[in-house]
């Protein structure tokens, strides 16, 4: 076990635990946008920065990827930390001025839109957190979306910003999106689902008749697992 101090509280954590995880296990709040318990952390959003003191040295680190060390002292709300978070939120508000999630986080820290950062009007609510891309690649295994372009023009979506034949319409990307940028809609009485510009036909449960999953998703699962497609045509409620 590793002994450390976070915000004046003595904490014992298992070796290999991140500072973010140790803090959360002890009821200490650290804001994040790009973190999800089911995915490997990437430190993309930089909102979870904390100040770590080790001996006479202090530095700002990303708590979702920095592992606990014996004897370190962590400050989650120092002036340096709050200064970094304010700057990150100012940049995020400029990129995603329509995001309610970003605005709420900014209000909690007393951050107002910064005039020196001109707002983007065409980026929607995407903060480039990578959660959707990692979920599609590492959890679903479809790799249907990724990054396109560079710098300020960087966006997330299907390759070449065209309909992706690799997309199975599962909606996992929309479920993990922290800002609600990815739109997924149901239509035609629930028999269709539209996401990333494609409309998918939904499968009806063979028991209750309720539409519960895209046919493409069930075919994908069947091809990956070897389970007969007819065995997958039952919703979770009827299993």
Steps between C-alpha positions, in 0.01 A plus 500: 500500500603860433455785749441852373317821588225655287361838607632446852344156532721198569417231247606142446472366145613196308813535288408573139192702595473840335468815708154556350380155604648537850333839539161373388521199730541745787225742400729768355363662185722560197325616180542300179356482150704231326500236775287186501540207739474244218776653286872558532563863603657736248528833681351678199284766665754614763223603740612244759838664560627511859816627669732232634772574755781248529770619734577862411370465146148593393349444159168487318399151385198337339334301778324246276832356379741587784534209741521543877843503664599454860537830685367738235274789599222581254309827480192492279406867548822701515517834318720344231250218449201732485688725258560210260139385524372851430717525190384157379137597551550831319635309201220242519236774516652655189495167317155391625299813588174303477595230751293515819744263671795732434305809605395335827856397584619851416239657728610277787852642465384854433633495144347732240554486122839652420498765227849408380371157391257535211212250520470228238154476348537171314650254751175417678564367850801277426796549736721236329503287815549177296246304708286420196799397287647279773162339571446420132852358465570332834156396628281453193781405263349675199747790456236690306597851612822691555662842467503700179705811414750671730539788742195719554317317219529159667169317533370155591294295260502230232804489267503774235186643666291252303254229601698218659417147392683379812245669729251252646269760655550376856508853642779425749680816389195712578456340843856587614511850348528737799348802326222351288670592174423171325138499390307174486132507411223244471243511223211321334350382826834379635571273205788721385803666661707777343857578605802642313280570198389138458162349573493148640211256508422385854439135587181405682515261796370157399319473834346840579532669162675809638770659284822467698816502284615576145504197272855592396613484863352154553658374178835645615473324838405173331799518266739575787369245750362222284164520677217431252317818402162357600629452856575872521152611395379525860513823704656515846159513670390172343820301551 
